[in-house]
Amino acid sequence: MTTRIDLRTYRDRYSFPRGEEILDEIGGEMRRQGYVTYEQLRKISDWKAGRRNRRHIRRNSPQKVVKVTKHALSFEGDESMVSALCSPNLNGVRVPVASAILTFYDPARYGVIDQHTSRSLYRNRGVFQERFGSSWFFGRKKLVGLTVEDYLEYLRIIRRMAETVSREEGIPFTPRDVDKALWQEDKENGGPLRLDP
């Protein structure tokens, strides 16, 4: 029997240096608009990736950002939305930044994928596999060059986790809550994984 990870406790201790206020502010604007502006994209990218992605984001015109994101957010399905955001038409947006855009847009349905959430899933794979079923994702030690399919699998996992916590604890728990809990668990207990040769 493996130890249970208390997702709610980690979610409640979540502390991200760049803050959650921006997520609420920009997310509300995005939902009203139905697209992302250039300035919003820059802020989301800074929030997710720090300033290291700015030179790529700068290569987008404001018109292109609105056009591509309006098209992407008009889709119903996750795969279409992520694929459209990650298209070569939008510089600086790959799966991690696309996951942040979608999380800003709809935190009840999406969560951010990054090295912290992935390491937490990997490190606690026994716990998570026992509770949420077996998945190839739990066995991955490194996440380099994430694909749309990787993110879709991650979404399936964190949505299942959110549903389970909601049902078992009788509280609303979203994929964004799971993402925050995984991120915080890695910050407290993680660090880089030692990869086998």
Secondary structure as UniProt FT lines:
FT   HELIX           7..13
FT   TURN            17..18
FT   HELIX           21..33
FT   HELIX           38..49
FT   HELIX           50..53
FT   HELIX           54..57
FT   TURN            58..59
FT   HELIX           62..73
FT   HELIX           78..85
FT   TURN            88..89
FT   TURN            91..92
FT   HELIX           95..105
FT   TURN            107..109
FT   HELIX           115..123
FT   HELIX           125..132
FT   HELIX           136..139
FT   HELIX           148..169
FT   HELIX           175..189
//
